[in-house]
């Protein structure tokens, strides 16, 4: 692998993020959203906060920043609190599920 290959992948990722409207998110919000998508299980797709937090994309985000990113994603409607569960469970809206 070389830097040119990484640059091409990054350009492709930016194009895909732009098409999905994700460029409006901060890098931390994007990383948390990606981590949620990676750890989601079940129907509806749900993720526990500790599983999201332990994902490599979110693990290095400072705790307060991580919680602000979750709150922002909820406010934007990109994730929501899982119904009938304790705090710390999040679901993806059905129109955003993979």
Backbone torsions as a table, in degrees:
resi	resn	phi	psi	omega
1	UNK	NA	142.6	178.1
2	UNK	-131.6	171.4	-176.0
3	UNK	-62.0	-33.4	179.3
4	UNK	-63.9	-41.9	177.9
5	UNK	-62.1	-42.0	178.6
6	UNK	-65.0	-40.9	178.4
7	UNK	-61.7	-41.5	178.5
8	UNK	-65.2	-40.3	176.8
9	UNK	-64.2	-41.8	179.6
10	UNK	-64.1	-40.0	177.9
11	UNK	-64.6	-41.0	177.7
12	UNK	-64.8	-42.9	177.8
13	UNK	-61.1	-43.9	179.0
14	UNK	-60.4	-42.0	178.0
15	UNK	-61.3	-44.1	179.7
16	UNK	-66.9	-42.3	178.3
17	UNK	-62.6	-39.0	178.4
18	UNK	-63.9	-43.7	-179.6
19	UNK	-62.9	-31.6	-179.6
20	UNK	-91.0	-2.0	-179.1
21	UNK	76.1	19.3	-177.5
22	UNK	-84.5	-10.5	-179.7
23	UNK	-69.0	-15.0	176.8
24	UNK	-75.4	-16.8	179.7
25	UNK	-83.0	153.1	172.9
26	UNK	-71.6	160.9	176.4
27	UNK	-55.7	-38.7	178.4
28	UNK	-66.3	-41.3	177.9
29	UNK	-62.8	-42.2	178.0
30	UNK	-62.4	-44.7	-179.1
31	UNK	-63.2	-40.1	177.4
32	UNK	-65.8	-43.1	178.6
33	UNK	-62.1	-42.8	177.6
34	UNK	-63.4	-42.9	179.5
35	UNK	-61.5	-42.3	178.1
36	UNK	-59.5	-45.5	179.7
37	UNK	-62.5	-32.8	179.9
38	UNK	-72.7	-35.7	-173.6
39	UNK	-99.5	-4.1	-178.7
40	UNK	-63.2	140.3	176.2
41	UNK	-139.4	164.3	173.5
42	UNK	78.8	-175.6	177.3
43	UNK	-131.6	115.4	0.5
44	UNK	-69.7	164.6	179.8
45	UNK	-64.1	114.3	-176.6
46	UNK	-127.0	152.5	179.3
47	UNK	-139.9	141.3	175.4
48	UNK	-87.8	145.7	-177.5
49	UNK	-57.5	-39.5	-179.0
50	UNK	-67.2	-33.8	176.9
51	UNK	-68.7	-40.0	177.3
52	UNK	-63.4	-48.1	-176.6
53	UNK	-60.7	-33.8	-177.9
54	UNK	-85.1	-7.3	178.8
55	UNK	-67.1	141.7	-178.2
56	UNK	-54.0	-30.6	-179.8
57	UNK	-72.5	-24.4	-176.9
58	UNK	-110.2	-13.7	-172.2
59	UNK	-62.1	-32.0	-177.3
60	UNK	-92.5	-1.0	178.4
61	UNK	-75.3	130.0	177.5
62	UNK	-55.5	145.7	-173.7
63	UNK	-51.9	-49.4	-178.4
64	UNK	-63.4	-40.4	178.9
65	UNK	-65.4	-40.3	177.4
66	UNK	-58.1	-47.4	-179.1
67	UNK	-68.1	-35.2	175.2
68	UNK	-64.6	-39.5	178.8
69	UNK	-64.1	-44.5	177.2
70	UNK	-59.3	-47.3	-179.5
71	UNK	-59.6	-43.5	179.2
72	UNK	-63.3	-43.0	179.4
73	UNK	-63.9	-36.7	176.0
74	UNK	-65.4	-47.0	-179.0
75	UNK	-61.8	-33.4	179.4
76	UNK	-80.9	-7.0	-180.0
77	UNK	78.1	14.7	-179.2
78	UNK	-83.2	-23.2	171.8
79	UNK	-142.0	167.2	174.0
80	UNK	-144.8	163.0	176.1
81	UNK	-68.6	136.4	-180.0
82	UNK	-68.2	132.0	178.8
83	UNK	-71.3	151.3	175.5
84	UNK	57.9	33.3	176.5
85	UNK	-134.8	167.1	174.1
86	UNK	-69.6	168.9	175.4
87	UNK	-59.8	153.8	177.3
88	UNK	92.5	12.6	175.2
89	UNK	-118.9	132.4	-176.5
90	UNK	-128.8	148.5	177.7
91	UNK	-126.0	153.5	173.8
92	UNK	-89.4	136.8	173.3
93	UNK	-57.2	146.0	-174.8
94	UNK	-60.3	-28.9	179.7
95	UNK	-78.2	-7.7	179.2
96	UNK	-110.0	0.2	-177.7
97	UNK	-74.6	146.0	-179.9
98	UNK	-68.3	NA	NA
